[in-house]
Structures are given as C-alpha cells and as structure tokens.
Amino acid sequence: MTENRTPDSSRRSERSRRAIHDAALGLVGEVGYPKTTIEAIAARAGVGKQTIYRWWPSKAAVLLDAFVALGERTAGRAEGEPAPALPDTGDLAADLGTVLRATVDELNDPAFEAPTRALAAEGIVDPRLGAEFVEKLLAPSFELYAARLRAAQEAGQVRADADPRVALELLVGPVTHRWLLRTGPLTHDYADAIVDHVLRGLLPNP
C-alpha cells in the first residue's frame, strides 16, 4: 500500500529561496550587477519570476538577502543567529588586528567582492536599500567593534573619553575607502598599520 504524504511546502520554499540566492550571487559574480536580471535569476534557479516577486520587490533586495545568507553560511551560523563577539584575549591590538585582517580577506574574496560592491553602489542611489544594507550588514558588525572597545575602556586600555563609535570608524573606514576606490593594495600589513595608527590615539596617556 502506497503511503500518501503531503508535500512539505516550507521545505520546498526554503529550497527555492536557496536556489534563488545562489543564482543571484552566481550571476552577479559572472556577468556583473547591471546585466543580472530577475528573469536570469529565475531561469538559473528554476523558478518562475512571480516566485521571486512574491518574496522580493527588486533584484537588489534579492541580492541583499542572498548576501546576508552567504555571510551566515560562511560563518557557520543558523539563519538569524547573531555573529559572535570579537575576540577578547586582553591584547586589544592583537584582537583588532585579527578581525581587521579577516575583513580584508573577505573583501578580497571573489565570492564577496562583486555583491558587496553592487550593494554599496545601489545603496547610494536607493536610500531604502542603503538603510537596509546598513541595518543588516554594517550595524551588527559595528556594534561588535564598539562592544570590544568599551570593554577595553573598562579595563583601562583605552582612554575614558574616547568615543567607541568614532574609534571603530577610524578602523574600518580606511579599509573600506581603499577597497571601494582601489587606491592601493588591501593587505594584512595595511590592516595592521591601521590598528597601530588608531591605537596611538586611543591609548591612555602614560
């Protein structure tokens, strides 16, 4: 006797979402963001256009969700699970250097570079997407930096009057600037130099 099973719609939807995410990321990496279309994403993912439009209003929204999911998978996190805190070994310079080097590696990774550039550019002309880009991708990592710097303040390793928000922007700003404008090589040595220069201004006076 054959058992009739009801199809698991949630599992099917998740498979479709994953296929759409992979298609969007793959196409942006291969042909660039301007040539990536909803039609092409749907064709590669094996779904109808209306399936995509039911979940996302635009290809930029698809790419943003795909990029967030890629970051979670790469980090081994479940969907929606927060990123772990920055390392706190007691050596602030080493901890910041470790994280900034990892950022350099990610920005240089072809899997991340094309979608990151596309989202950064699209966020400039689309304020709503730009705000979502900041909320979903930048703000959580900024808070991790700020939390680590506040812990260093409490430990007396950073000046009490230093603003953690300004300090974290001094760390990540130069890396982002060099990467976006391609003003020079993005290397671990450069990341280490940034940490060294920023900490000179953050360390308490003797």
VODOGU-550555 format. One record per residue (C-alpha): residue number from 1; y, x, z; residue in three letters. Coordinates in nm, 3 decimals, decimal comma. Example, Ala and Ser with C-alpha at 12.3 -4.5 7.8 and 13.67 -1.06 7.14 Angstrom:
2
+-----+---------+---------+---------+------+
| seq |      py |      px |      pz | type |
+-----+---------+---------+---------+------+
|   1 |  -0,450 |   1,230 |   0,780 |  ALA |
|   2 |  -0,106 |   1,367 |   0,714 |  SER |
+-----+---------+---------+---------+------+
END
This chain:
206
+-----+---------+---------+---------+------+
| seq |      py |      px |      pz | type |
+-----+---------+---------+---------+------+
|   1 |   0,000 |   0,000 |   0,000 |  MET |
|   2 |   0,334 |   0,145 |  -0,106 |  THR |
|   3 |   0,599 |   0,158 |   0,165 |  GLU |
|   4 |   0,941 |   0,036 |   0,055 |  ASN |
|   5 |   1,219 |   0,244 |   0,200 |  ARG |
|   6 |   1,586 |   0,160 |   0,191 |  THR |
|   7 |   1,783 |   0,447 |   0,033 |  PRO |
|   8 |   1,992 |   0,639 |   0,284 |  ASP |
|   9 |   2,342 |   0,576 |   0,146 |  SER |
|  10 |   2,509 |   0,813 |   0,391 |  SER |
|  11 |   2,281 |   1,098 |   0,287 |  ARG |
|  12 |   2,339 |   1,018 |  -0,080 |  ARG |
|  13 |   2,715 |   1,012 |  -0,021 |  SER |
|  14 |   2,701 |   1,347 |   0,156 |  GLU |
|  15 |   2,507 |   1,499 |  -0,134 |  ARG |
|  16 |   2,766 |   1,363 |  -0,376 |  SER |
|  17 |   3,054 |   1,499 |  -0,169 |  ARG |
|  18 |   2,892 |   1,841 |  -0,152 |  ARG |
|  19 |   2,833 |   1,838 |  -0,529 |  ALA |
|  20 |   3,196 |   1,740 |  -0,590 |  ILE |
|  21 |   3,320 |   2,012 |  -0,354 |  HIS |
|  22 |   3,107 |   2,275 |  -0,525 |  ASP |
|  23 |   3,215 |   2,157 |  -0,869 |  ALA |
|  24 |   3,584 |   2,170 |  -0,780 |  ALA |
|  25 |   3,561 |   2,519 |  -0,629 |  LEU |
|  26 |   3,349 |   2,647 |  -0,917 |  GLY |
|  27 |   3,581 |   2,515 |  -1,186 |  LEU |
|  28 |   3,897 |   2,647 |  -1,021 |  VAL |
|  29 |   3,735 |   2,989 |  -0,995 |  GLY |
|  30 |   3,618 |   2,983 |  -1,359 |  GLU |
|  31 |   3,896 |   2,817 |  -1,558 |  VAL |
|  32 |   4,187 |   2,807 |  -1,311 |  GLY |
|  33 |   4,352 |   2,518 |  -1,134 |  TYR |
|  34 |   4,567 |   2,388 |  -1,424 |  PRO |
|  35 |   4,262 |   2,345 |  -1,650 |  LYS |
|  36 |   4,050 |   2,184 |  -1,380 |  THR |
|  37 |   4,045 |   1,805 |  -1,419 |  THR |
|  38 |   3,891 |   1,515 |  -1,235 |  ILE |
|  39 |   3,682 |   1,446 |  -1,546 |  GLU |
|  40 |   3,544 |   1,801 |  -1,546 |  ALA |
|  41 |   3,472 |   1,789 |  -1,172 |  ILE |
|  42 |   3,289 |   1,457 |  -1,212 |  ALA |
|  43 |   3,086 |   1,585 |  -1,506 |  ALA |
|  44 |   2,977 |   1,900 |  -1,328 |  ARG |
|  45 |   2,897 |   1,714 |  -1,005 |  ALA |
|  46 |   2,700 |   1,447 |  -1,191 |  GLY |
|  47 |   2,908 |   1,157 |  -1,060 |  VAL |
|  48 |   3,148 |   0,905 |  -1,206 |  GLY |
|  49 |   3,525 |   0,953 |  -1,193 |  LYS |
|  50 |   3,559 |   0,642 |  -0,981 |  GLN |
|  51 |   3,339 |   0,801 |  -0,716 |  THR |
|  52 |   3,593 |   1,080 |  -0,683 |  ILE |
|  53 |   3,892 |   0,847 |  -0,686 |  TYR |
|  54 |   3,729 |   0,633 |  -0,419 |  ARG |
|  55 |   3,743 |   0,929 |  -0,180 |  TRP |
|  56 |   4,042 |   1,134 |  -0,300 |  TRP |
|  57 |   4,373 |   1,047 |  -0,469 |  PRO |
|  58 |   4,401 |   1,366 |  -0,675 |  SER |
|  59 |   4,228 |   1,688 |  -0,776 |  LYS |
|  60 |   4,447 |   1,874 |  -0,524 |  ALA |
|  61 |   4,308 |   1,656 |  -0,245 |  ALA |
|  62 |   3,954 |   1,723 |  -0,368 |  VAL |
|  63 |   4,019 |   2,097 |  -0,369 |  LEU |
|  64 |   4,172 |   2,093 |  -0,022 |  LEU |
|  65 |   3,872 |   1,912 |   0,127 |  ASP |
|  66 |   3,636 |   2,142 |  -0,062 |  ALA |
|  67 |   3,816 |   2,448 |   0,067 |  PHE |
|  68 |   3,811 |   2,327 |   0,428 |  VAL |
|  69 |   3,437 |   2,257 |   0,397 |  ALA |
|  70 |   3,380 |   2,600 |   0,241 |  LEU |
|  71 |   3,552 |   2,769 |   0,535 |  GLY |
|  72 |   3,338 |   2,575 |   0,782 |  GLU |
|  73 |   3,016 |   2,658 |   0,599 |  ARG |
|  74 |   3,107 |   3,025 |   0,563 |  THR |
|  75 |   3,178 |   3,044 |   0,936 |  ALA |
|  76 |   2,853 |   2,861 |   1,016 |  GLY |
|  77 |   3,035 |   2,566 |   1,176 |  ARG |
|  78 |   2,946 |   2,199 |   1,156 |  ALA |
|  79 |   3,196 |   1,972 |   0,983 |  GLU |
|  80 |   3,498 |   1,916 |   1,206 |  GLY |
|  81 |   3,387 |   2,176 |   1,461 |  GLU |
|  82 |   3,685 |   2,387 |   1,576 |  PRO |
|  83 |   3,699 |   2,757 |   1,499 |  ALA |
|  84 |   3,605 |   2,989 |   1,786 |  PRO |
|  85 |   3,877 |   3,163 |   1,985 |  ALA |
|  86 |   3,997 |   3,505 |   1,879 |  LEU |
|  87 |   3,809 |   3,793 |   2,042 |  PRO |
|  88 |   3,939 |   3,897 |   2,382 |  ASP |
|  89 |   3,797 |   4,236 |   2,473 |  THR |
|  90 |   4,101 |   4,334 |   2,675 |  GLY |
|  91 |   4,220 |   4,557 |   2,391 |  ASP |
|  92 |   4,487 |   4,350 |   2,216 |  LEU |
|  93 |   4,539 |   4,592 |   1,928 |  ALA |
|  94 |   4,168 |   4,608 |   1,850 |  ALA |
|  95 |   4,128 |   4,230 |   1,873 |  ASP |
|  96 |   4,423 |   4,155 |   1,644 |  LEU |
|  97 |   4,311 |   4,424 |   1,404 |  GLY |
|  98 |   3,963 |   4,274 |   1,383 |  THR |
|  99 |   4,098 |   3,930 |   1,297 |  VAL |
| 100 |   4,363 |   4,052 |   1,052 |  LEU |
| 101 |   4,105 |   4,266 |   0,873 |  ARG |
| 102 |   3,883 |   3,960 |   0,841 |  ALA |
| 103 |   4,179 |   3,772 |   0,693 |  THR |
| 104 |   4,228 |   4,049 |   0,439 |  VAL |
| 105 |   3,859 |   4,030 |   0,344 |  ASP |
| 106 |   3,880 |   3,654 |   0,300 |  GLU |
| 107 |   4,191 |   3,670 |   0,082 |  LEU |
| 108 |   4,027 |   3,934 |  -0,135 |  ASN |
| 109 |   3,707 |   3,729 |  -0,170 |  ASP |
| 110 |   3,694 |   3,567 |  -0,518 |  PRO |
| 111 |   3,538 |   3,254 |  -0,367 |  ALA |
| 112 |   3,850 |   3,202 |  -0,154 |  PHE |
| 113 |   4,126 |   3,357 |  -0,364 |  GLU |
| 114 |   4,153 |   3,110 |  -0,653 |  ALA |
| 115 |   4,151 |   2,789 |  -0,443 |  PRO |
| 116 |   4,385 |   2,939 |  -0,184 |  THR |
| 117 |   4,641 |   3,035 |  -0,448 |  ARG |
| 118 |   4,610 |   2,695 |  -0,614 |  ALA |
| 119 |   4,660 |   2,505 |  -0,290 |  LEU |
| 120 |   4,950 |   2,727 |  -0,182 |  ALA |
| 121 |   5,126 |   2,671 |  -0,515 |  ALA |
| 122 |   5,054 |   2,299 |  -0,527 |  GLU |
| 123 |   5,174 |   2,258 |  -0,169 |  GLY |
| 124 |   5,517 |   2,385 |  -0,270 |  ILE |
| 125 |   5,572 |   2,106 |  -0,525 |  VAL |
| 126 |   5,380 |   1,837 |  -0,333 |  ASP |
| 127 |   5,525 |   1,809 |   0,020 |  PRO |
| 128 |   5,248 |   1,575 |   0,137 |  ARG |
| 129 |   4,975 |   1,812 |   0,023 |  LEU |
| 130 |   5,171 |   2,105 |   0,167 |  GLY |
| 131 |   5,184 |   1,936 |   0,506 |  ALA |
| 132 |   4,810 |   1,864 |   0,492 |  GLU |
| 133 |   4,742 |   2,224 |   0,390 |  PHE |
| 134 |   4,931 |   2,345 |   0,696 |  VAL |
| 135 |   4,768 |   2,089 |   0,927 |  GLU |
| 136 |   4,410 |   2,151 |   0,819 |  LYS |
| 137 |   4,411 |   2,523 |   0,735 |  LEU |
| 138 |   4,706 |   2,710 |   0,881 |  LEU |
| 139 |   4,791 |   2,535 |   1,208 |  ALA |
| 140 |   4,445 |   2,575 |   1,368 |  PRO |
| 141 |   4,435 |   2,949 |   1,297 |  SER |
| 142 |   4,796 |   2,990 |   1,412 |  PHE |
| 143 |   4,710 |   2,828 |   1,743 |  GLU |
| 144 |   4,423 |   3,074 |   1,791 |  LEU |
| 145 |   4,662 |   3,365 |   1,745 |  TYR |
| 146 |   4,914 |   3,208 |   1,981 |  ALA |
| 147 |   4,647 |   3,148 |   2,247 |  ALA |
| 148 |   4,534 |   3,511 |   2,228 |  ARG |
| 149 |   4,892 |   3,634 |   2,256 |  LEU |
| 150 |   4,961 |   3,406 |   2,553 |  ARG |
| 151 |   4,652 |   3,544 |   2,725 |  ALA |
| 152 |   4,787 |   3,895 |   2,664 |  ALA |
| 153 |   5,119 |   3,789 |   2,817 |  GLN |
| 154 |   4,942 |   3,662 |   3,126 |  GLU |
| 155 |   4,759 |   3,994 |   3,150 |  ALA |
| 156 |   5,089 |   4,183 |   3,130 |  GLY |
| 157 |   5,004 |   4,335 |   2,790 |  GLN |
| 158 |   5,285 |   4,160 |   2,605 |  VAL |
| 159 |   5,648 |   4,116 |   2,703 |  ARG |
| 160 |   5,701 |   3,799 |   2,904 |  ALA |
| 161 |   5,997 |   3,698 |   2,686 |  ASP |
| 162 |   5,806 |   3,733 |   2,357 |  ALA |
| 163 |   5,759 |   3,413 |   2,157 |  ASP |
| 164 |   5,388 |   3,387 |   2,056 |  PRO |
| 165 |   5,474 |   3,175 |   1,753 |  ARG |
| 166 |   5,720 |   3,431 |   1,618 |  VAL |
| 167 |   5,479 |   3,711 |   1,701 |  ALA |
| 168 |   5,188 |   3,555 |   1,511 |  LEU |
| 169 |   5,410 |   3,501 |   1,207 |  GLU |
| 170 |   5,504 |   3,869 |   1,218 |  LEU |
| 171 |   5,132 |   3,943 |   1,197 |  LEU |
| 172 |   5,018 |   3,703 |   0,926 |  VAL |
| 173 |   5,344 |   3,682 |   0,728 |  GLY |
| 174 |   5,330 |   4,029 |   0,569 |  PRO |
| 175 |   4,966 |   3,986 |   0,467 |  VAL |
| 176 |   5,041 |   3,652 |   0,304 |  THR |
| 177 |   5,352 |   3,789 |   0,132 |  HIS |
| 178 |   5,170 |   4,090 |  -0,014 |  ARG |
| 179 |   4,879 |   3,874 |  -0,125 |  TRP |
| 180 |   5,087 |   3,598 |  -0,285 |  LEU |
| 181 |   5,326 |   3,827 |  -0,470 |  LEU |
| 182 |   5,081 |   4,113 |  -0,528 |  ARG |
| 183 |   5,339 |   4,364 |  -0,408 |  THR |
| 184 |   5,072 |   4,615 |  -0,308 |  GLY |
| 185 |   4,706 |   4,660 |  -0,221 |  PRO |
| 186 |   4,571 |   4,435 |   0,053 |  LEU |
| 187 |   4,354 |   4,666 |   0,264 |  THR |
| 188 |   4,227 |   4,719 |   0,616 |  HIS |
| 189 |   4,468 |   5,011 |   0,653 |  ASP |
| 190 |   4,756 |   4,778 |   0,574 |  TYR |
| 191 |   4,631 |   4,525 |   0,832 |  ALA |
| 192 |   4,607 |   4,800 |   1,094 |  ASP |
| 193 |   4,961 |   4,917 |   1,012 |  ALA |
| 194 |   5,096 |   4,564 |   1,062 |  ILE |
| 195 |   4,930 |   4,536 |   1,403 |  VAL |
| 196 |   5,069 |   4,874 |   1,503 |  ASP |
| 197 |   5,424 |   4,789 |   1,396 |  HIS |
| 198 |   5,424 |   4,441 |   1,553 |  VAL |
| 199 |   5,284 |   4,559 |   1,885 |  LEU |
| 200 |   5,558 |   4,819 |   1,914 |  ARG |
| 201 |   5,798 |   4,528 |   1,954 |  GLY |
| 202 |   5,571 |   4,323 |   2,180 |  LEU |
| 203 |   5,453 |   4,574 |   2,437 |  LEU |
| 204 |   5,634 |   4,571 |   2,774 |  PRO |
| 205 |   5,887 |   4,843 |   2,837 |  ASN |
| 206 |   5,748 |   5,128 |   3,049 |  PRO |
+-----+---------+---------+---------+------+
END
